[in-house]
Amino acid sequence: MTNEIVINGKTYEFNFGMGFIRQIDPRHTQNVNGITQNIGLIVEMAKIMEGDMIALYECLRMANKGFIPRLEPAEFD
């Protein structure tokens, strides 16, 4: 299932499925009792909730992967 956002009259599609999670989760890790855990999704969502616009852009960019049109930095600027 995809989600859509209209920015400046263009419709962008996003998929926040397993491919998105596999891409974002390794961005941050934590070591607990010698076991490394991927916690990227949790960290990035916390950043977004705190108002980090770069984290929001990065998540949207990753979720937009494989769709046309691609979300570009200029759309946020």
Secondary structure, DSSP 8 states (H G I E B T S, - for coil): --EEEEETTEEEEE--SHHHHHHHGGGSEEEETTEEEE-HHHHHHHHHHTT-HHHHHHHHHHHTTT-SS---HHHH-
